[in-house]
């Protein structure tokens, strides 16, 4: 009797192998030959699932995005009852900063997804950019005193408060730059300095006037 193959499991193994390759070599290392070797497969076996490098990298970019959402979102959405609103929001935003080994790894994976989207612009816009803008919009809305969306997916749309949109863009730009400095020039910006800078920006967000 022929052996049954779990194709979903096989694809999951491919995604896991490709992520290990990305962390060593970046997106450029995600080739049919390279991922097959990492997974312990023959090139022919991998081509059963992906005809060429484009199909493989497209799958890996999506699998990486799903992996990051599964790792980062639960941390962001955990209860934070302690501290001021600024402190609570800072602890959420810090999940996007490469402040430790786990988050530096996640930053490297995000960078690979961004590189794929740069080479092959998605029709609906960058998924990674939209995910991050929704988070920053959600955080600024909280600082402004607005009722929060039920989940981050509801924060994908522009907020009716123009100040939320303005400060979400500023926070997004700030966090991207700070993350880049932490990752690329770690000797120049310490984790403590990054934390202080982030809180300074969050404190500058104007609070909405009460009716």
N, C-alpha and C positions, 0 to 999 in steps of 0.2 A: 504494500500500500504506500503511495507516495507521501512524503513527509509534508505536513501542512506548514505553511510559512505565514507568520503574523507580520503582514506588511506594515502595519502601523508601528509595531515594535521595531521593525527594521529601520523605518524612517526616523524614529526617535533615536536609535543608535547612531544613525548618520549625523543627526543634529548635534548630539553630544560630542561625537568625534570632531566635527567641524568647529565647535566652540573651543575645544582644546587647541586646534590648529590656529584659530584666530588669536588666542591669547599668546601663542608663541610667535606667530608670523604675520598677524594681521589678515585682512580680507584677501590680500593677494595670494596667501598660502592656501586658500580654499580652492583647490583644483580637484578634478576627479581622481587623479593619481594620488595626490597628497592625502585626501580624506579617506580614500580606500585603504591606503597604508596605515593611517591612524586607527581606522576601525578594524584592521586585520582582515580585510576583504580583498578579493581580486578586483582589478579595474573593471573587468567584464561584469562582475556582480553588481558593482555600483551603477554601471551604465544601464542595468535593467530598470533602475529607478530614475536616472537622469541621463538624458542623451548627450548633454554637453555642460560646459562649465557655467554658462548663463543660468540654465535651469537649476543647477546645484546651488549656486550662490543666491538665487532668488529664494529658494526654499530655506537656505540657511539664514538669510536675513530675516525672514518671517519667524523661523524657529527661535532665533536669538531674541527678537522682539518679544515673543511670547514668554521666553525664559526670564527675561528681565522684568516683565510685568509681574510674573509669578513670584519673583524674588523681592522686588522693591515695593510694589503696592501694599502687600500685607504689613510691611514695616511702617509705611506712611499712614495707614488707616487704623493703627492700633490706638487705643484710648490714651489720651494725654490730659489728665485732670489736674496735674500739678503745674504751678508756675503761672506767670503772666501770659497773656495772649501772645505777646511777642516771643516769649520763651517757647511756648508750645508750637508756634508756627516755625520758629527757627529749627526746632528739633525735627520737624517734617522736612523742611527744605534741605537740611543737612544730609538727608538720605540720598540726595543727588550729588553730593560732593565727595570726591575721592579722599576721604579722611582716614581710611584704614585699608587693609589688604583686600577685604571683600569688596568694598566700594571702588577701589582702584581697578579691580578686575571688571566690575560692572561698567566703569567708565570706558575701559578698553573695548568692551563689547558694544556699548552704545556708539563708540567711534566707528566701529566696523559697519554698523547699520547705517550710520550717517554717510559713510563712504559709498556704500552700495546705492543709497538714495541719490547721492550726488551724481553717480555715474548713470543711474537709470531713474530719473525723476518720476515719482508716482503720480498718477492722474489726480488723485485726491489730495496731493500734498504730502509732505513728510510726516509719517506716522510718529516718529520719535519726537519731532518738533512739536506736533500737535499734542502729544501726551504731556510733554513738559510744560507747554503753555497752559494747558488745562489745570495742571497742578498749581502753577504760579497764580493763575486767575482765582482758583479756589482759595488759596492762602490769602491773597490780597483782599478778596471779598470778606473773609473772616475778620481781617484787621480793620476793615472799613465798617464792620458791624452789621453786614448783611446776613440774611438767613442763608445757610449753606445748601448747596445742591445735595441731593441724596447720595450721589456717588460721583466720582471724577468724570464719568462719561457724560454727565449732564453739564459739566463745566467746559465741554468742547466748544460750545457756542459763545459768541461775544456777550459780555455782561452789559445790561442796560446802563449801568453806572460808568460813564466815560473815564472816571478816575481809576476804577478797577482795571480797565483795559490799559490805561497809561502805565500804571504802576506794575501791572503784571508783565508788560513788555520790558520795563526797566529791571524788574527782578530777574526775569528770564535772561536778559543780556548780562546782568551782573553775575549771576550764578554760572553761566557758561564761561565767562572770563575768569572767574575765581577758580572754577574747576580746572581750566586749562593751566593756570599758574600752579595750582597744587600738584598737578600731574607732571607738568613739563619742567617746572623750576622749583622743585620741592624745598630746596635750600633757601629760597628767597621768601617764601610764604609758609609760616607754620600753621598747624591746625588751630592753635589758639588765636592767631591773628585772623585767620579766616572766620572763625566763630565771632570775633568781635566786629569785624567788618560787616558780616551778615546782619547781626543784630542792630548795628548802626543804621543800616539801610531800612530794615523793617520798622524801626522806631520813627523814621522819617515819613512813612506812609501816612497821609492825612486821614484822620477819622471822619466819617460822614457826620454831617450835622443831624442832630435829633430833631424830629418834627415838633 
